[in-house]
């Protein structure tokens, strides 16, 4: 999706100060909606207008349904290893899911194999 949305890549690099953005995102399904909704108490560092997002043919309706995407600074931790991330949630989520963006392949960089306990800490600064 980043190839279809170079404006998103530029905005993420501007917001984070990173020199590069790893292609794709790391998706985390949350156990309940309350976890997702706690993000709404924080001020996002960036709001991406859903109408500006380009999806492949057949999926163009998705960003319009989800509304603006809210982005927050955060840290992803696996077995005491941390990686700075940008956390994204849609205003109108279809699922209890957040997406993590980072300058590196998160799973590879932190040795995440699946099934391990992981932690995501989110802040507005």
ChimeraX attribute file (.defattr): number of C-alpha atoms within 10 A of each C-alpha:
attribute: neighborCount
match mode: 1-to-1
recipient: residues
	/A:1	13
	/A:2	16
	/A:3	11
	/A:4	12
	/A:5	13
	/A:6	13
	/A:7	14
	/A:8	16
	/A:9	18
	/A:10	12
	/A:11	13
	/A:12	19
	/A:13	16
	/A:14	11
	/A:15	15
	/A:16	17
	/A:17	9
	/A:18	11
	/A:19	8
	/A:20	14
	/A:21	18
	/A:22	13
	/A:23	15
	/A:24	14
	/A:25	19
	/A:26	15
	/A:27	13
	/A:28	13
	/A:29	11
	/A:30	13
	/A:31	10
	/A:32	11
	/A:33	12
	/A:34	10
	/A:35	12
	/A:36	18
	/A:37	14
	/A:38	10
	/A:39	19
	/A:40	12
	/A:41	8
	/A:42	13
	/A:43	14
	/A:44	19
	/A:45	16
	/A:46	17
	/A:47	16
	/A:48	17
	/A:49	14
	/A:50	19
	/A:51	15
	/A:52	13
	/A:53	20
	/A:54	18
	/A:55	15
	/A:56	10
	/A:57	7
	/A:58	7
	/A:59	10
	/A:60	13
	/A:61	14
	/A:62	16
	/A:63	19
	/A:64	15
	/A:65	15
	/A:66	17
	/A:67	16
	/A:68	19
	/A:69	19
	/A:70	21
	/A:71	27
	/A:72	23
	/A:73	21
	/A:74	21
	/A:75	18
	/A:76	21
	/A:77	18
	/A:78	18
	/A:79	12
	/A:80	9
	/A:81	13
	/A:82	15
	/A:83	18
	/A:84	20
	/A:85	23
	/A:86	25
	/A:87	27
	/A:88	24
	/A:89	24
	/A:90	23
	/A:91	16
	/A:92	13
	/A:93	16
	/A:94	10
	/A:95	13
	/A:96	17
	/A:97	19
	/A:98	18
	/A:99	17
	/A:100	24
	/A:101	24
	/A:102	25
	/A:103	17
	/A:104	16
	/A:105	17
	/A:106	22
	/A:107	12
	/A:108	9
	/A:109	11
	/A:110	17
	/A:111	12
	/A:112	16
	/A:113	9
	/A:114	8
	/A:115	6
	/A:116	9
	/A:117	9
	/A:118	14
	/A:119	13
	/A:120	16
	/A:121	13
	/A:122	19
	/A:123	16
	/A:124	14
	/A:125	10
